[in-house]
Amino acid sequence: MRDLHELKLIRELTHFKDDLIETHELDRVNFEGASLPIIGFTIGSKDKTKPALGLFGGVHGLERVGSHVVITYLTSLFKQLSWDEELRTRLEDCRIVSIPLINPGGMALHQRSNPNGVDIMRNAPVDCKEQSTFLLSGHRFSPKLPWYRGEEDKPMEVESQALVDFCQEQLFNSDAAISVDFHSGFGMKDRLWFPYAKTSSPFPNIKQVQNLKDILDETLPHHIYHVEPQADSYTINGDMWDYIYDLHRDHNKDHPERTLIPWTLEMGSWIWVKKNPLQIFSSGGFFNPIKSHRYDRTMRRHLLLIDFLFRASRNYKSWR
């Protein structure tokens, strides 16, 4: 199999040598004679209680742009470490952790699901507490249909377990952590979703989310994000971030002050299709910007959000 372009970019990141950067091969996905690694990075302090920002992409193999945003940010960050002493000093007291491509098999196959036909974002052992949408919210009928959750009572997929294990290891003991999972494909707006996806009931850290939203609005008054709970759009069975969030709360029963706010950025790819309808006939054209100027604009606009969240994670006392 020809080397996956996104994986090639990630391998180039592993060649950066710096005391502040650690590379982790979390697992491998084997299919059709290929073996593709799931690669994670940790940058900054080795103290896992320090505040942290988590960056994740490539859960859905068709949504390449999410991985590209994360890879672009990490590439810039790694290059800055070679000359920015202030950044290096800052990272001694905080951490950035990342899996830029969670589903390399799906991306190699140009499909949403992993090679087993399972939608990673609906693979966790979590069920909707309210009425769900047929098929879209996750189902167990067949891997030949989109949004398949996997077989009931079976272990999670390799990719799902790698994500959960990485978050448990790198985020659960942090004084305060913020994560962002980059997706595309829903609507005309860029939406910042926060839990829950399984219910419209407010989740326990709603006050901290509102505080973060207020700071975002005040700091970046012209930002383009529509901030809402995911359940406002639709509910989901098996949502990975609902599951990780609840695991974090259970893990920190004796440390209720520890906070994890998992965000999902859903880039509104319909606007790209509206401006360039012909791109729906290209591979991944419904989910990714095809024109180079739109791709460049997408990279720029979301790097500003990551920078804001990095600062917010370090200054968690202002919102927690």
C-alpha positions in Angstrom: 0.0 0.0 0.0 1.3 3.5 -0.9 2.3 5.4 2.2 -0.6 7.5 3.5 0.2 11.2 3.0 -1.0 12.2 6.5 1.0 9.5 8.1 4.0 10.6 6.2 3.6 14.1 7.6 3.2 12.6 11.1 6.4 10.5 10.7 8.2 13.7 9.8 7.1 15.2 13.1 8.7 12.2 14.9 12.1 13.2 13.5 12.1 16.4 15.6 14.6 15.8 18.4 14.0 17.9 21.5 13.9 17.2 25.2 10.4 18.6 25.4 8.9 16.3 22.8 8.1 12.6 23.3 6.7 10.3 20.6 4.5 7.3 21.4 3.4 4.4 19.1 0.1 3.6 20.8 -0.9 0.7 18.7 -1.0 -0.6 15.1 -3.9 -1.2 12.7 -3.5 -4.2 10.5 -5.6 -4.7 7.4 -5.1 -5.9 3.8 -1.4 -6.6 4.4 -0.7 -3.2 5.8 0.3 -2.2 9.3 -0.3 1.4 10.2 0.7 3.0 13.5 -1.4 5.2 15.7 1.1 7.8 16.9 0.8 10.2 19.8 2.9 13.1 21.0 3.5 14.7 24.4 5.1 18.1 24.6 6.3 20.0 27.6 6.4 19.1 31.3 6.8 15.5 32.3 4.6 16.2 35.4 1.2 14.8 34.4 -0.6 16.9 37.1 0.3 20.1 35.1 -2.5 21.8 33.0 -2.8 20.2 29.6 -4.3 20.8 26.2 -5.2 17.7 24.1 -5.4 17.9 20.3 -7.0 15.0 18.3 -7.9 14.4 14.7 -8.7 11.8 12.1 -11.4 9.9 14.0 -13.3 9.7 10.7 -11.2 8.7 7.8 -12.9 10.9 5.3 -12.4 14.1 7.4 -8.7 14.6 6.5 -8.9 18.3 7.3 -9.1 17.6 11.0 -5.8 15.8 11.0 -4.3 18.5 8.9 -5.2 21.2 11.4 -3.5 19.3 14.2 -0.4 18.4 12.1 -0.1 22.1 11.0 -0.2 23.3 14.6 2.3 20.7 15.8 4.7 21.4 12.9 4.6 25.1 13.8 5.0 24.4 17.5 8.0 22.1 17.0 9.8 24.6 14.8 9.2 27.4 17.3 10.9 25.3 20.0 14.2 25.7 18.1 14.2 29.5 18.6 11.5 30.6 21.1 13.0 30.5 24.6 9.8 32.0 26.1 7.7 29.1 24.7 10.2 26.6 26.0 10.0 28.2 29.5 6.2 28.2 29.3 6.1 24.5 28.4 8.0 23.6 31.6 4.8 24.2 33.5 2.2 22.8 31.1 1.7 20.1 28.5 0.3 19.5 25.0 -0.7 16.0 24.1 -2.0 14.8 20.7 -3.0 12.0 18.4 -3.2 13.7 15.0 -4.6 10.6 13.2 -6.7 8.2 15.3 -8.1 6.2 12.4 -5.3 5.7 9.9 -6.9 2.6 8.3 -10.1 4.5 7.6 -8.2 7.4 6.0 -6.1 5.0 3.9 -9.3 3.3 2.7 -11.1 6.7 2.1 -14.0 5.8 4.4 -15.5 7.3 7.5 -15.3 4.1 9.6 -12.2 2.0 10.5 -11.3 -1.0 8.4 -13.8 -3.1 10.3 -16.6 -0.8 9.3 -17.0 0.6 12.8 -17.6 4.3 13.4 -15.1 5.1 16.1 -17.1 8.1 17.4 -20.0 5.7 18.2 -18.0 2.8 19.5 -17.9 3.5 23.2 -20.2 1.6 25.7 -22.5 4.5 26.2 -26.2 4.7 25.2 -28.5 7.6 24.5 -30.7 8.5 27.4 -33.2 10.2 25.2 -34.8 9.6 21.8 -32.1 9.1 19.1 -32.1 9.4 15.3 -32.4 6.2 13.3 -29.0 5.1 12.0 -27.4 8.5 12.4 -27.1 8.2 16.2 -25.4 4.9 16.0 -26.7 1.4 15.3 -25.7 -2.3 15.5 -27.4 -3.6 12.3 -24.4 -4.0 9.9 -20.9 -2.6 9.2 -22.1 -2.0 5.6 -24.3 0.9 6.9 -22.8 4.2 8.0 -22.6 5.0 11.8 -22.2 1.3 12.8 -21.3 1.0 16.5 -19.9 -2.5 16.5 -21.2 -5.6 18.1 -22.7 -5.3 21.5 -20.6 -6.6 24.4 -17.5 -6.8 22.3 -14.3 -4.9 23.2 -13.9 -1.5 21.7 -11.9 -1.2 18.4 -8.1 -0.8 18.5 -8.4 2.9 17.6 -11.0 3.6 20.3 -9.0 1.8 23.0 -5.9 3.6 22.0 -7.6 7.0 22.3 -9.1 6.1 25.7 -5.8 4.7 27.1 -3.9 7.8 25.9 -6.3 10.2 27.5 -6.3 8.2 30.8 -2.5 8.2 30.8 -1.9 11.8 29.7 -4.9 13.9 30.8 -6.7 12.3 33.8 -4.3 13.4 36.5 -4.0 17.0 35.2 -5.1 19.8 37.5 -7.1 21.1 34.5 -7.3 19.8 30.9 -9.0 21.0 27.7 -9.2 18.8 24.6 -10.4 19.4 21.1 -11.3 16.7 18.6 -11.3 18.1 15.0 -14.1 17.0 12.6 -15.9 18.3 9.5 -19.0 17.7 7.6 -22.0 19.1 9.4 -23.8 22.3 8.3 -22.7 25.7 7.2 -21.2 26.9 10.5 -18.1 25.9 12.5 -19.6 24.5 15.7 -17.8 24.0 19.0 -19.6 21.2 20.7 -19.3 20.2 24.4 -20.8 17.2 26.2 -23.1 15.6 26.5 -24.0 13.9 23.2 -26.1 11.2 25.0 -28.5 13.6 26.6 -29.7 17.2 26.5 -29.4 17.4 30.3 -26.7 19.8 31.3 -23.4 18.1 32.1 -21.6 18.7 35.4 -19.1 21.2 34.2 -21.5 23.5 32.4 -20.4 26.4 34.5 -16.8 26.0 33.4 -17.9 25.8 29.8 -19.9 29.0 30.1 -16.9 30.7 31.7 -14.6 29.5 28.8 -17.2 30.7 26.3 -17.3 34.1 27.9 -13.5 34.4 27.8 -13.5 33.3 24.2 -16.1 35.9 23.3 -14.2 38.6 25.1 -10.8 37.7 23.8 -11.7 36.9 20.2 -14.9 38.9 19.7 -15.0 38.2 15.9 -14.6 34.4 16.2 -16.7 32.3 13.9 -17.7 29.5 16.3 -21.2 28.5 17.3 -20.8 27.1 20.8 -23.4 24.6 21.9 -23.9 21.2 23.6 -23.7 18.4 20.9 -27.2 17.2 21.9 -28.6 20.4 20.5 -27.8 19.1 17.0 -28.4 15.4 17.6 -27.9 12.7 20.3 -25.4 9.9 19.8 -25.0 6.3 21.1 -21.4 5.4 21.9 -19.9 8.9 21.9 -16.2 8.6 22.8 -15.9 11.9 24.5 -19.0 11.3 26.7 -17.3 8.1 27.7 -13.9 9.6 28.4 -15.4 12.5 30.3 -17.4 10.1 32.6 -14.3 7.9 33.1 -12.4 11.1 34.1 -15.0 12.0 36.7 -15.0 8.5 38.1 -11.1 8.4 38.2 -11.1 11.7 40.1 -13.7 11.0 42.8 -11.1 11.9 45.4 -10.0 15.0 43.4 -13.2 16.8 42.3 -11.2 19.9 41.6 -9.6 18.3 38.6 -11.4 19.3 35.4 -11.5 17.9 31.9 -13.5 19.9 29.2 -13.6 17.9 26.0 -14.6 19.9 22.9 -15.5 18.7 19.4 -14.9 21.2 16.6 -17.3 20.3 13.8 -16.1 22.4 10.8 -19.1 23.3 8.6 -17.9 21.7 5.3 -21.2 22.5 3.5 -19.9 26.0 2.9 -17.0 24.6 1.0 -19.3 22.6 -1.2 -21.7 25.6 -1.7 -18.8 27.7 -3.0 -17.4 24.9 -5.2 -20.1 22.3 -6.0 -17.9 20.3 -8.3 -15.8 19.2 -5.4 -18.4 16.6 -4.4 -17.2 14.5 -7.3 -13.6 14.4 -5.8 -12.4 12.0 -3.1 -13.4 13.4 0.3 -14.8 16.6 -1.4 -17.8 16.7 0.8 -15.7 16.9 4.0 -12.6 18.9 3.1 -11.6 22.2 1.4 -10.3 21.4 -2.0 -9.3 24.9 -3.3 -5.9 25.9 -2.0 -7.0 29.3 -0.7 -9.8 27.8 1.3 -7.5 25.1 2.7 -5.0 27.8 3.8 -7.8 29.9 5.4 -9.0 26.9 7.3 -5.5 26.2 8.7 -5.1 29.8 9.8 -8.5 30.3 11.4 -8.3 27.3 13.7 -4.7 27.8 14.8 -6.0 31.0 16.5 -8.5 28.8 18.4 -5.8 26.3 19.5 -3.6 29.2 20.7 -6.5 30.6 22.7 -7.2 27.2 24.3 -3.5 26.6 25.0 -3.5 29.9 27.0 -6.8 29.0 28.7 -5.5 25.7 29.8 -2.4 27.3 31.4 -4.6 29.9 33.1 -7.3 27.5 34.3 -7.9 29.4 37.5 -9.6 32.2 35.5 -12.4 29.8 34.5 -12.4 26.7 36.7 
